[in-house]
Amino acid sequence: MRVASSVTSLSWIPSEAVTGLNRAVFDSGVAHYDEPPPDTIEDLAELQRTDRFRFANRLSAWADIEDGTIVGAGYAPDSGGVMGATTVRVAAKAATFAAPALPDLRAEEWGDGWVRVVQTVGGRTALPAPRRVNHPPFMQLRAPLVWSTLAMTFHADGRCEAEMLGASVFPRHWIYDADGKLTAKAGLADFKQWYRRAFGKHSPWGNENSQTFITAVETALERDLATHIMRGGEKPTIRSLKPGAVLTVQGQPGDEVFLLLDGVLVMEVDGEPLAELGPGAIVGERAVLEKGLRTSTLRAVTKVRVAAASSQQLDLAALAQVAGGHNREAARES
């Protein structure tokens, strides 16, 4: 019996993700942020053609099982990396530069009743950029590296599990299952750290990978509301938190709703951790809807950036729908 499956990651640059002097290049329109990828991958080649991602990792593999024993495993022909491109615009002119790929890295790990296939893909960004170094000439013009590492574990009973083992800390990585449906996200996109370190040995082609915080996917309603918060008129206030900092405190009044842009927040009720939330999550809505007090404490697990919007900026009916789908605090009571 042959068991086959796949998992795909799409990597893209979300709004407000670039920091420092490089942000001016994006804000001026010379470079561009990306629209969020779709909830479902229908045609990966079409997404590449229409510039919907910076690079993709499609891990497609199989395992042969005979009499309850795995006797072989391998990669399908369509497994591998797909690099995107960068379009640069100056005045009325635009030019598109393809991102150069590095060799795909593959490995198999065998155990008692299981085999895991691993695939790392990525490459250099399409255009080099200046970076400071601590030796003469104290400045280099180099393109940082981007990558993601996916794995699938096949079991002798026919089960298959997919996971992201690591990825560059920039850009943002979304994970899709064998049916092409969005199932998880990498929780942190840290442009500053990536821009300074993603070179040479600090990559899977050297001797390092970067572990990722994987978070659950928010609802479609949250994604719609997130688009409204970021692009619906009045710009939200962007706030940054260090690990351990508190965004909201249970029992205190609040009149803002927050869109988690980057990082991971933990929700605590009566001092007990209840849920970890990742990019795209809408939080703080119950105090606004009920004109009352915060029902939980939100604490940063990693570095975090949020967009804060007042109730006057939001469609309260849509917010109520989002809140109805959460019930995070109620999960503790059930």
Secondary structure, DSSP 8 states (H G I E B T S, - for coil): -EEEEEEEEEEE--TT---GGGHHHHHTTSS-------SB-S-HHHHHHTT--SEEEEEEEEEEEETTEEEEEEE-TT-EEEE-EEEEEETTEEEEEE--B---EEEEEEETTEEEEEEEEEEE-SS-EEEE-SSTTSEEEE--EEEEEEEEEEETTS-EEEEEEEE-SSSEEEEE-TTSBEEEEE----HHHHHHH-STTSSTTTT------EEE---HHHHHHHHHHHHSSS--EEEEE-TT-EEE-TTSB--EEEEEEES-EEEEETTEEEEEE-TT-EESHHHHHTTSB-SSEEEESS-EEEEEEEGGGS-HHHHHHHHHTT-HHHHHH-
